[in-house]
């Protein structure tokens, strides 16, 4: 696809560090940005592909975004009912441009990398970190993404977690490193993962710590509304596929990507 028409509307999915940078880049290049919404509320990661509308921020307040019938629209990690995009920027589902990209090809795999390529831009150092973290966090922490320093990645990720959780930066770094130590200690070679299966005893920063440790982790968490979700992260493609198939056989709602090393299943 050529560089987007100046009137293109980009509709973005759930907010995370990568999506925040995508929105910033689009704003710098004067493209219209809206956020996927459901029932008048901005979507989160579990609802971004079931959006029924879009919202825009106007003078600090959310407003409905009008999508004109012939306006070119690009979906970034989302989908809005009754609207057909001219392009999807994504890496979550089979058929997405970045779905099967390996760690060494993280820029082509990540949504941020796809956007930068679309706009004819070269990534800076921070953008490389953001793209690698979002596409393949465990591999990035293990030095498998060219040009990505694992210690710089830890600094970036801890800074974001500190901002989002209102915790001091040093506390977050210590928490991540403590979680990494615990994952190494509890790694079960027979299971091929460190197990944390009691959702009432969640370890702070466990997924981040496991990625830093470079060990697969299988854990359960309590979701809003009382749902229990089981996750497997940082594992091989074969382990991820087996995890997804076993839960799917039990009739559970499953998602994941073997190429990116993660999967999840809702147990109830």
Secondary structure, 3 states (H helix, E strand, C coil): CCCCCCCCEEEECCCCHHHHHHHHHHHHCCCEEEEEEECCEECCCCCHHHECEEEEEECCEEEECCCCCCCCEEEECCCECCCCCCEEECCCCCCCCCCCCCHHHHHHHCHHHHHHHHCCCCCCHHHHHHHHHHHHHHHHHCCCCCCCCHHHHHHHHHHHHHHHHCCCHHHHHHHHHHHHHHHHHHEECCCCEEEECCCCCCCCCHHHHHHHHCCCEEEEEECCCCCEEEEEECCCHHHHHHHHHHHHHCCCEEEEECCCCEEEEECC
